[in-house]
């Protein structure tokens, strides 16, 4: 029997566990699922005979190593910053490892050691990053095999609320880590290249520079630029490409409204607020506005941001109960970002029967025989409910499939890697299609960079 250790059982683990349990009899698998609490794990495994839940504190070295030693492969579903100690243990005890997170510099430094021991440390095998890499490389390799030159690559992904559960003015609910949503775009300018010219968008301008998209019959969307679109040029073998842009998808109007929080300073995570635990939502808003002995918080905010009372932007703020003097932040020494997250969680948490949606679109521009052409490849996945979400499905299934194929030695190349080789992406994309995660592809007129699609 093969032991699979899963560390972390958060929101993205439901489909991963379901997939591996469904395969457990056929593939002779035993799952050991470790978390600091077993409550959620026990619900997901539901007394399945091929799984057990264990208390596992990743910071407890002795406990962590005890379970890693027992495993044939380790899946880390922890926040990205906690993977490295797990990865080092996997090197020490000669265990393969799979994670959905971006490759850190610390992880990359383990490449030589992993290769020496014949170990696979597979990273970026979720949805974004993950499915985006695999689906993009599949088309890029096909275009290259036809001796065409790729001149444009744009890629967009979003985790959204499905239309049937879309019941707020923001057209948005949290489908993954809310903290990452609040902090999105921070840490430096967004960087990309457009028609051979490097472009940089500072954080305070990011949400007013959006691009419009229409995706596969699912309606109109907007996208803002990801932090660094350039780092994948060499990874994808597109070092000389004149246009490369990666963005995050939202429903039209979200970014303009979110920009209000950015301009006020509510997404700042660099300092803490005195007496935040006793502060009302109204008090919190007032922190960022000028003092006035007579003007209300509402009036000051509308004046500062030049928002008319009948503007939908104002209605969106009111809908969040931002001006309530009864609701409390309730977090001691909260940063502005933490306080904002608390406020948004009141309104944007998925309800039991809510369905979320993953949308992804790639655009490939290429030149062949002196003629420019373009391929549009799109994906839409709808979740089932609050537990079995589209986000959990598109993160968990590729992780589980990759782990199983590594165990079965169908993926063999050792080292710290991401899923950009045919050995990895072809079998995984093929199996994902059986679960409804399949791209719709069509040829469209070559548009290149269309400045009319960009706001600001």
C-alpha positions in Angstrom: 0.0 0.0 0.0 1.3 3.5 -1.0 1.0 6.1 1.8 0.2 9.7 0.6 0.7 12.4 3.2 -1.4 15.5 2.7 -0.4 18.4 4.9 -3.1 21.1 5.3 -6.8 20.6 4.7 -8.1 24.0 3.9 -10.6 25.1 1.3 -8.7 23.8 -1.7 -8.3 20.3 -0.3 -11.9 18.9 -0.8 -11.6 17.7 -4.4 -8.0 16.5 -3.8 -9.1 14.2 -1.0 -12.2 13.1 -2.9 -10.2 12.2 -6.0 -7.5 10.2 -4.1 -10.2 8.4 -2.1 -12.0 7.4 -5.2 -8.7 6.0 -6.6 -7.6 4.4 -3.3 -8.9 0.9 -3.8 -7.8 0.6 -7.4 -4.4 2.1 -6.8 -3.9 0.6 -3.3 -3.5 4.0 -1.6 -3.7 5.1 2.1 -4.1 8.8 2.8 -2.7 10.4 5.9 -4.2 13.9 6.2 -2.6 16.2 8.7 -3.8 19.5 10.0 -3.8 21.5 13.2 -7.4 20.5 13.6 -9.1 17.3 12.3 -12.6 18.6 12.3 -12.7 19.5 8.6 -10.7 16.5 7.6 -13.0 14.1 9.3 -16.0 15.5 7.4 -14.2 15.1 4.1 -13.0 11.5 4.6 -16.3 10.4 6.3 -14.8 7.3 7.9 -13.3 6.0 4.7 -11.2 2.9 5.4 -8.3 4.1 3.3 -7.8 7.4 5.1 -6.9 8.7 8.5 -6.8 12.2 10.0 -3.9 13.2 12.3 -3.0 16.3 14.2 0.0 17.8 12.5 1.6 21.1 13.4 4.1 21.9 10.6 6.2 23.9 13.0 6.7 20.9 15.2 9.8 19.4 13.6 9.6 16.0 15.3 5.9 15.6 14.5 6.3 16.7 10.9 9.3 14.4 10.2 7.5 11.5 11.8 4.7 11.6 9.2 7.0 12.4 6.3 9.1 9.4 7.0 6.0 7.2 6.7 4.9 8.6 3.3 5.7 7.5 -0.2 4.9 11.0 -1.5 4.0 14.3 0.3 1.4 16.8 -0.8 1.7 20.2 0.9 -1.5 22.2 0.8 -0.1 24.8 3.3 0.3 28.5 2.6 3.3 29.0 0.3 5.7 30.3 3.0 5.5 27.0 4.9 6.5 24.6 2.1 10.2 24.9 2.4 10.7 23.0 5.7 8.5 20.2 4.3 10.6 20.2 1.1 13.8 20.0 3.0 12.5 17.0 5.0 11.4 15.4 1.7 15.0 15.7 0.4 16.4 14.3 3.7 14.0 11.3 3.8 13.9 10.8 0.0 10.3 11.5 -0.6 8.6 13.1 -3.7 6.6 16.3 -3.1 3.8 18.1 -4.8 2.5 21.6 -4.1 0.3 24.1 -6.0 2.3 27.2 -4.9 4.8 29.3 -6.9 8.4 28.2 -6.8 10.3 30.3 -4.2 14.0 31.0 -4.4 14.4 28.7 -1.4 12.6 25.9 -3.2 14.6 26.5 -6.4 17.8 26.1 -4.4 16.8 22.4 -3.6 16.9 21.5 -7.3 20.4 19.9 -7.4 19.8 17.9 -4.2 16.5 16.6 -5.6 18.1 15.6 -8.9 20.9 13.8 -7.1 18.4 11.7 -5.1 16.1 11.2 -8.1 13.3 13.1 -6.4 10.5 15.1 -8.0 9.5 18.3 -6.3 6.5 19.4 -8.4 5.3 23.0 -7.9 2.8 25.3 -9.5 0.4 22.4 -10.3 -2.9 24.0 -9.2 -5.1 26.3 -11.4 -3.1 29.6 -11.6 -0.4 28.6 -11.5 -0.9 25.2 -12.9 -3.6 24.6 -15.4 -2.6 27.9 -17.0 0.9 26.6 -17.5 -0.1 23.2 -18.9 -2.8 24.5 -21.2 -0.6 27.3 -22.5 2.4 25.0 -23.2 0.3 22.5 -25.0 -0.8 25.2 -27.6 2.7 26.9 -27.6 4.4 23.6 -28.4 1.8 22.8 -31.1 2.4 26.2 -32.8 6.1 25.7 -32.7 5.8 22.2 -34.2 4.2 23.9 -37.2 7.3 26.2 -37.6 5.3 29.3 -36.6 6.7 32.2 -34.7 4.7 33.3 -31.6 4.3 37.0 -31.4 1.7 37.4 -28.7 0.7 35.6 -25.5 -1.9 36.9 -23.1 -3.3 34.8 -20.2 -6.1 35.7 -17.8 -7.6 33.8 -14.9 -10.3 34.6 -12.3 -12.0 32.9 -9.4 -15.5 34.4 -9.3 -19.0 33.7 -8.2 -21.2 31.8 -10.6 -24.1 33.7 -12.2 -26.8 31.7 -10.3 -25.2 32.7 -6.9 -24.3 36.2 -7.9 -26.4 38.2 -5.4 -24.4 41.3 -4.6 -23.5 44.5 -6.4 -19.8 43.7 -6.5 -20.5 40.4 -8.5 -17.9 38.8 -6.3 -17.4 36.5 -3.3 -14.3 34.9 -1.8 -13.5 31.6 -3.4 -10.0 31.3 -2.1 -7.8 32.9 0.6 -9.4 36.3 1.4 -6.1 37.8 2.5 -4.6 37.2 -0.9 -7.5 39.0 -2.5 -7.1 42.0 -0.2 -3.4 42.2 -0.8 -3.5 41.5 -4.6 -1.2 43.6 -6.7 1.0 44.8 -3.9 4.8 44.4 -3.7 5.9 46.3 -6.8 4.7 47.5 -10.1 2.9 45.2 -12.5 5.3 44.5 -15.4 4.5 43.3 -18.9 5.6 43.8 -22.5 3.3 45.2 -25.2 4.3 45.4 -28.9 7.9 45.4 -27.9 7.6 48.1 -25.2 8.0 47.4 -21.5 5.1 48.6 -19.4 4.9 49.2 -15.7 1.7 49.9 -13.7 2.3 51.1 -10.1 -0.1 49.6 -7.4 -2.1 52.9 -7.0 -3.0 52.8 -10.7 -3.4 49.1 -11.2 -7.2 48.9 -10.8 -7.9 51.7 -13.3 -5.9 50.0 -16.1 -8.1 47.1 -17.0 -8.7 45.2 -20.2 -12.1 44.0 -21.4 -12.7 40.3 -22.3 -15.6 38.2 -23.6 -15.2 34.6 -22.5 -16.9 31.6 -24.2 -20.5 32.7 -23.9 -20.1 33.5 -20.2 -20.4 37.3 -20.6 -18.1 40.3 -20.4 -15.2 40.6 -17.9 -12.4 42.8 -17.1 -8.8 42.0 -16.2 -6.0 43.8 -14.3 -2.3 43.0 -14.8 -0.6 40.5 -12.6 2.5 41.5 -10.7 5.2 40.2 -13.1 4.2 38.8 -16.5 7.8 38.8 -17.7 9.2 36.0 -15.5 7.6 33.3 -17.7 9.1 34.4 -21.0 12.2 32.2 -20.5 10.2 29.5 -18.8 7.9 29.2 -21.8 10.7 29.7 -24.3 9.3 33.1 -25.4 12.3 35.3 -24.6 11.9 37.5 -27.7 8.1 37.7 -27.8 6.9 41.3 -28.3 3.7 41.0 -26.3 3.2 39.1 -23.1 0.6 39.9 -20.5 -0.9 37.9 -17.6 -3.9 39.2 -15.8 -6.6 38.5 -13.1 -10.2 38.4 -14.2 -13.1 40.2 -12.5 -16.6 41.1 -13.5 -16.8 44.5 -15.2 -17.0 47.3 -12.6 -15.2 45.5 -9.7 -11.8 47.1 -10.3 -13.2 50.6 -10.3 -14.9 50.0 -7.0 -11.9 48.2 -5.5 -9.8 51.2 -6.4 -11.7 53.1 -3.7 -10.1 51.0 -1.0 -6.7 51.3 -2.6 -6.9 55.1 -2.7 -8.1 55.4 0.9 -5.3 53.2 2.1 -7.5 50.4 3.4 -5.4 47.6 1.8 -2.2 48.6 3.6 -0.7 45.8 5.6 2.3 47.6 6.9 1.1 49.0 10.3 -1.4 48.3 13.0 -4.4 50.3 14.3 -4.7 51.2 17.9 -7.8 49.9 19.7 -8.9 48.1 16.5 -10.8 45.4 18.4 -13.3 47.9 19.7 -13.6 49.9 16.5 -16.8 50.0 14.5 -16.8 49.7 10.7 -17.8 53.4 10.6 -14.8 54.3 12.9 -12.5 52.4 10.6 -13.6 54.3 7.5 -13.3 57.6 9.3 -9.6 56.8 10.0 -8.7 57.6 6.4 -10.7 60.8 6.1 -9.9 64.4 7.1 -11.2 65.7 10.4 -14.4 67.7 10.4 -16.4 68.9 13.4 -19.6 68.9 11.4 -19.5 66.7 8.2 -20.6 63.1 8.4 -18.4 60.2 7.5 -20.5 59.6 4.4 -20.2 63.2 3.2 -16.5 63.3 3.8 -16.0 60.1 1.8 -18.1 61.2 -1.1 -16.4 64.5 -1.2 -12.9 63.0 -1.0 -13.5 60.5 -3.7 -15.9 62.6 -5.8 -18.6 60.0 -5.7 -22.2 61.1 -6.4 -24.9 59.8 -4.1 -26.7 58.0 -7.0 -23.5 56.5 -8.3 -23.4 52.6 -8.2 -20.0 52.9 -6.5 -21.7 54.5 -3.5 -24.3 51.7 -3.5 -21.6 49.1 -3.4 -20.0 50.7 -0.4 -23.3 51.0 1.5 -24.0 47.3 0.7 -20.9 46.3 2.7 -22.2 48.0 5.8 -19.1 50.2 5.8 -20.9 52.9 7.8 -22.3 50.7 10.5 -21.6 51.9 14.0 -22.8 48.6 15.5 -20.5 46.1 13.7 -17.1 45.8 15.2 -13.7 44.9 13.7 -13.0 42.7 16.7 -9.3 42.1 15.8 -6.7 43.3 18.2 -3.9 45.3 16.6 -5.3 44.8 13.1 -3.7 46.2 10.1 -6.0 48.2 7.7 -5.9 45.2 5.3 -6.9 42.8 8.1 -9.8 45.1 9.1 -11.0 45.4 5.5 -10.8 41.6 5.1 -13.1 41.2 8.2 -15.6 43.7 6.8 -15.6 42.0 3.3 -15.9 38.5 4.8 -19.3 39.5 6.3 -20.7 40.0 2.8 -18.5 37.9 0.5 -18.3 34.5 2.2 -19.7 31.7 0.2 -23.0 30.3 1.6 -23.6 26.6 1.8 -25.2 26.2 -1.6 -23.4 29.0 -3.4 -21.6 28.0 -6.6 -18.3 29.6 -7.6 -16.8 29.8 -11.1 -13.3 29.6 -12.5 -12.7 31.4 -15.8 -9.5 31.3 -17.9 -8.6 32.6 -21.3 -5.4 32.4 -23.3 -4.7 34.4 -26.5 -1.9 33.1 -28.8 -0.8 35.3 -31.7 1.6 33.7 -34.2 3.0 34.3 -37.7 3.3 31.6 -40.3 4.1 31.9 -43.9 4.1 35.7 -43.6 0.5 35.8 -42.2 -0.5 36.5 -38.6 -3.1 34.4 -36.9 -4.6 34.1 -33.5 -6.0 31.3 -31.3 -8.4 31.9 -28.4 -8.5 29.2 -25.7 -11.1 29.4 -22.9 -12.1 27.5 -19.8 -15.2 27.8 -17.6 -15.7 25.6 -14.6 -18.7 25.9 -12.2 -18.5 24.6 -8.6 -21.1 22.4 -6.8 -21.4 24.2 -3.5 -19.5 25.8 -0.6 -17.3 22.7 -0.1 -16.8 21.3 -3.5 -16.0 24.6 -5.3 -14.6 25.1 -8.8 -11.5 26.6 -7.1 -11.0 23.4 -5.0 -11.6 21.3 -8.2 -9.2 23.1 -10.4 -6.5 23.3 -7.7 -7.0 19.9 -6.1 -7.5 17.6 -9.2 -4.2 18.6 -10.9 -2.4 18.2 -7.6 -3.9 14.7 -7.0 -3.4 13.5 -10.6 0.3 14.7 -10.6 0.9 12.9 -7.2 -0.6 9.7 -8.5 1.4 9.8 -11.8 4.6 10.4 -9.9 3.9 7.5 -7.6 3.2 5.3 -10.6 6.4 6.5 -12.3 4.5 7.9 -15.3 6.2 11.2 -14.5 9.9 10.5 -14.0 12.1 13.6 -14.5 13.6 14.6 -11.2 14.2 18.0 -9.8 12.3 21.1 -8.7 10.0 21.8 -11.5 6.7 23.2 -12.8 4.3 21.4 -15.2 5.6 22.7 -18.6 7.0 19.5 -20.2 4.9 17.2 -22.3 5.7 14.4 -19.9 3.7 16.2 -17.3 1.0 18.3 -19.1 -0.2 15.8 -21.7 -1.4 13.0 -19.3 -2.7 15.5 -16.7 -4.7 17.6 -19.2 -6.1 14.4 -20.7 -7.4 13.2 -17.3 -8.7 16.7 -16.3 -10.8 16.6 -19.4 -12.6 13.5 -18.0 -13.6 15.7 -15.1 -15.0 18.5 -17.2 -11.9 20.7 -17.0 -11.5 21.2 -20.8 -10.6 24.2 -22.9 -12.7 25.4 -25.9 -10.4 26.5 -28.7 -11.0 28.6 -31.8 -9.2 30.6 -34.3 -10.0 34.3 -34.3 -8.8 37.3 -36.4 -5.3 38.5 -35.3 -5.9 41.6 -33.2 -2.6 42.1 -31.5 -2.7 44.7 -28.8 -6.0 46.6 -28.9 -5.7 49.9 -27.0 -9.4 50.4 -27.2 -9.9 47.5 -24.8 -7.9 49.2 -22.1 -9.2 51.7 -19.5 -7.0 54.5 -18.2 
